[in-house]
Amino acid sequence: MRWKDFLYFQRGSRLAVLLLMILIVLTLILQILLTTRRSSEFVLQQNDSLIRAFELFRRSGQVVQPDTAGHNERSGKERKIVSHGNRRGEAAPPSVERKHPEYPAYPVTVKLRPGETISLNESDTSRWKMIPGIGSTYAARIVGYRELLGGYVCMDQLQEVYGVDAELYARISHYITPDSLYRRLPVNRAAFSDLLRHPYLNYEQVKAIVNLRRKKGDIQSIRELAMLDQFTDADIIRLEPYLEF
């Protein structure tokens, strides 16, 4: 069998192949025509909408967004109009104006000048912050420790505040006036917790005071505490101004 025999068709087959080829050609031609027509309609519709937008802008000073989609116009949807105002210096609408945020005004602490002083025990944190070199943290520590003590007996006690070293104390000491406005702790009437709250008394010392009161009654003087093993000479010296019998 020769290879040409494979290309031989009967008369009915040749007719069917011919009809199929004609249908394919017609389909391609129809597709090309429809594509060209749709492109032309889109260009014309878009040109018309641009012309109308330009005319409306020229007459009223408004910009109209052209409806480039033909189906939006056929469905009856309204065009969107964006107003930019006129060109005569009118302000933009309030909705588009940007306002500067209002920042809270923080108070500025006025520092003391040379020769000005504050009271050692009467000044609050705002007064302590007026001393050059003292900020909010140090002022809070100084006042907090003063409340625990019942007041400062002398200015040197400021060096017991955390962070106040000899250098800082030397810089601030000439801005402070000492006074005698400190409180005394009633040894015979104070509760265990009140005695323990004082920075100069520890748990063993408070326990010894309470036991001594229970055994003999009221304590008459600080000399009785000096006889207890829980108290050193240094403890007695710094406690004496704060204890009341």
C-alpha positions as CSV (number, residue, x, y, z in Angstrom):
1,M,0.0,0.0,0.0
2,R,1.4,3.4,-1.0
3,W,1.4,6.4,1.3
4,K,-1.0,8.3,-1.0
5,D,-3.7,5.7,-0.2
6,F,-3.9,7.2,3.3
7,L,-4.9,10.6,1.9
8,Y,-7.7,9.2,-0.3
9,F,-11.2,10.0,0.8
10,Q,-14.5,8.8,-0.5
11,R,-16.9,11.3,-2.0
12,G,-19.0,11.7,1.1
13,S,-16.0,12.2,3.3
14,R,-14.6,14.9,1.0
15,L,-17.9,16.8,1.2
16,A,-17.9,16.7,5.0
17,V,-14.3,18.0,5.2
18,L,-15.1,20.8,2.8
19,L,-18.2,21.9,4.8
20,L,-16.1,21.9,8.0
21,M,-13.4,24.1,6.5
22,I,-16.1,26.6,5.3
23,L,-17.6,26.8,8.8
24,I,-14.2,27.4,10.3
25,V,-13.4,30.2,7.9
26,L,-16.8,31.8,8.4
27,T,-16.4,31.7,12.2
28,L,-13.0,33.4,12.0
29,I,-14.4,36.2,9.8
30,L,-17.4,36.7,12.1
31,Q,-15.1,36.9,15.2
32,I,-12.9,39.5,13.5
33,L,-15.9,41.7,12.5
34,L,-17.4,41.6,16.0
35,T,-14.1,42.5,17.7
36,T,-13.6,45.5,15.4
37,R,-17.1,46.7,16.0
38,R,-16.9,46.5,19.8
39,S,-13.6,48.5,19.7
40,S,-15.1,51.2,17.6
41,E,-18.2,51.5,19.8
42,F,-16.0,51.8,22.9
43,V,-13.8,54.5,21.4
44,L,-16.8,56.5,20.2
45,Q,-18.6,56.2,23.6
46,Q,-15.4,57.2,25.5
47,N,-14.8,60.2,23.1
48,D,-18.4,61.4,23.6
49,S,-18.1,61.2,27.4
50,L,-14.9,63.1,27.4
51,I,-16.4,65.8,25.2
52,R,-19.4,66.2,27.5
53,A,-17.2,66.3,30.5
54,F,-15.0,69.0,29.0
55,E,-18.1,71.1,28.1
56,L,-19.6,70.8,31.6
57,F,-16.2,71.8,33.1
58,R,-15.9,74.8,30.9
59,R,-19.4,76.0,31.8
60,S,-19.7,75.3,35.5
61,G,-16.1,75.0,36.8
62,Q,-16.8,71.3,37.8
63,V,-14.9,68.2,36.8
64,V,-17.1,65.3,35.7
65,Q,-15.7,61.9,35.8
66,P,-16.5,60.4,32.3
67,D,-18.4,57.2,32.2
68,T,-16.1,55.0,30.1
69,A,-18.1,51.9,30.5
70,G,-21.0,51.8,28.0
71,H,-23.1,49.5,30.1
72,N,-23.2,52.1,33.0
73,E,-24.8,54.6,30.7
74,R,-27.3,52.1,29.3
75,S,-28.3,51.0,32.9
76,G,-29.1,54.6,33.9
77,K,-26.3,55.0,36.5
78,E,-25.5,58.6,37.3
79,R,-22.1,60.1,36.7
80,K,-20.0,61.1,39.7
81,I,-19.2,64.8,40.0
82,V,-16.2,65.8,41.9
83,S,-16.2,69.5,42.9
84,H,-12.8,71.2,43.1
85,G,-14.2,74.7,43.7
86,N,-13.6,77.6,41.4
87,R,-10.4,79.3,40.4
88,R,-11.3,82.6,42.2
89,G,-9.5,81.8,45.5
90,E,-12.3,80.0,47.2
91,A,-11.3,77.8,50.1
92,A,-11.4,74.0,49.8
93,P,-14.3,72.2,51.6
94,P,-13.8,71.7,55.3
95,S,-13.7,67.9,54.9
96,V,-10.4,68.1,53.0
97,E,-8.7,70.7,55.1
98,R,-6.0,69.3,57.3
99,K,-5.7,70.8,60.7
100,H,-2.5,70.7,62.7
101,P,-2.9,68.5,65.8
102,E,-3.0,70.3,69.1
103,Y,-0.2,69.1,71.4
104,P,-0.7,69.3,75.1
105,A,1.3,72.0,76.8
106,Y,3.6,70.6,79.4
107,P,4.5,72.8,82.4
108,V,8.1,74.0,82.5
109,T,9.7,73.8,85.9
110,V,11.5,77.0,86.8
111,K,14.8,76.3,88.5
112,L,16.1,78.1,91.5
113,R,18.7,80.8,91.1
114,P,21.8,81.1,93.3
115,G,20.8,82.3,96.7
116,E,17.3,80.9,96.6
117,T,16.4,77.9,98.8
118,I,13.6,75.6,99.7
119,S,12.6,74.1,103.1
120,L,14.0,70.6,103.9
121,N,10.8,69.2,105.3
122,E,8.0,71.5,104.1
123,S,8.7,71.3,100.3
124,D,6.7,69.0,98.1
125,T,8.0,67.3,94.9
126,S,7.3,70.3,92.7
127,R,9.5,72.4,95.0
128,W,12.3,69.8,95.0
129,K,12.3,69.8,91.2
130,M,13.1,73.4,91.2
131,I,16.6,72.6,92.4
132,P,19.1,72.2,89.5
133,G,20.0,68.6,89.1
134,I,16.8,67.3,90.7
135,G,14.1,65.8,88.5
136,S,10.9,63.9,89.0
137,T,12.6,60.7,90.1
138,Y,14.9,62.2,92.7
139,A,12.1,64.5,94.0
140,A,9.8,61.5,94.5
141,R,12.5,59.5,96.3
142,I,13.5,62.4,98.6
143,V,9.9,63.1,99.6
144,G,9.0,59.4,100.0
145,Y,11.9,58.7,102.2
146,R,11.1,61.8,104.3
147,E,7.6,60.5,104.9
148,L,9.0,57.1,106.1
149,L,11.4,58.8,108.5
150,G,8.9,61.3,109.8
151,G,11.1,64.2,108.5
152,Y,14.7,64.9,108.1
153,V,16.6,65.8,111.3
154,C,19.6,67.0,109.3
155,M,20.5,67.6,105.7
156,D,23.1,64.8,105.7
157,Q,20.3,62.3,105.7
158,L,19.6,63.2,102.1
159,Q,22.6,61.0,101.2
160,E,20.6,58.0,102.5
161,V,18.2,58.5,99.5
162,Y,18.9,56.0,96.7
163,G,21.0,57.7,94.0
164,V,21.9,60.8,96.0
165,D,25.7,60.4,96.3
166,A,28.2,62.9,97.7
167,E,28.7,64.7,94.4
168,L,25.0,65.3,93.9
169,Y,24.5,66.3,97.6
170,A,27.3,68.9,97.3
171,R,25.6,70.4,94.2
172,I,22.1,70.7,95.9
173,S,22.9,71.3,99.5
174,H,23.2,75.1,99.2
175,Y,19.6,75.3,97.8
176,I,18.1,73.7,101.0
177,T,17.3,75.3,104.3
178,P,17.2,72.9,107.3
179,D,14.4,73.0,109.8
180,S,13.1,71.0,112.8
181,L,9.8,70.0,111.3
182,Y,10.1,66.2,111.9
183,R,7.8,63.9,113.8
184,R,8.6,61.7,116.8
185,L,7.4,58.1,117.1
186,P,5.6,57.2,120.3
187,V,7.5,54.1,121.4
188,N,5.0,52.9,124.1
189,R,1.8,53.5,122.0
190,A,2.9,52.7,118.5
191,A,1.8,49.4,117.0
192,F,4.2,46.7,115.8
193,S,3.6,47.6,112.1
194,D,4.1,51.3,112.8
195,L,7.5,50.7,114.5
196,L,8.6,48.4,111.7
197,R,7.7,50.9,109.0
198,H,10.5,53.3,110.3
199,P,13.7,52.9,108.2
200,Y,15.9,52.9,111.3
201,L,14.2,49.9,112.9
202,N,14.4,46.3,111.7
203,Y,12.3,43.3,112.7
204,E,14.5,42.1,115.5
205,Q,14.7,45.5,117.1
206,V,10.9,46.1,116.9
207,K,10.3,42.6,118.4
208,A,12.7,43.5,121.3
209,I,10.9,46.8,121.9
210,V,7.5,45.0,122.0
211,N,8.8,42.3,124.3
212,L,10.3,44.9,126.7
213,R,7.0,46.7,126.9
214,R,5.2,43.5,127.6
215,K,7.6,42.6,130.4
216,K,8.0,45.9,132.3
217,G,5.4,48.3,130.9
218,D,6.2,51.6,129.4
219,I,9.8,52.3,128.4
220,Q,11.1,55.4,130.1
221,S,14.1,56.4,128.0
222,I,16.2,55.4,125.1
223,R,18.9,54.2,127.6
224,E,16.7,51.2,128.2
225,L,16.9,50.3,124.5
226,A,20.7,50.9,124.5
227,M,20.9,48.0,127.0
228,L,19.4,45.6,124.5
229,D,21.7,43.5,122.4
230,Q,19.7,44.3,119.2
231,F,20.8,48.0,119.3
232,T,24.3,49.3,118.6
233,D,25.6,52.7,119.6
234,A,25.2,54.0,116.1
235,D,21.5,52.8,116.1
236,I,20.8,54.7,119.3
237,I,22.4,57.9,118.0
238,R,20.3,58.1,114.9
239,L,17.1,56.8,116.6
240,E,17.2,59.2,119.5
241,P,15.6,62.3,117.7
242,Y,12.7,60.1,116.4
243,L,11.6,58.3,119.5
244,E,9.2,59.7,122.1
245,F,8.7,58.0,125.5
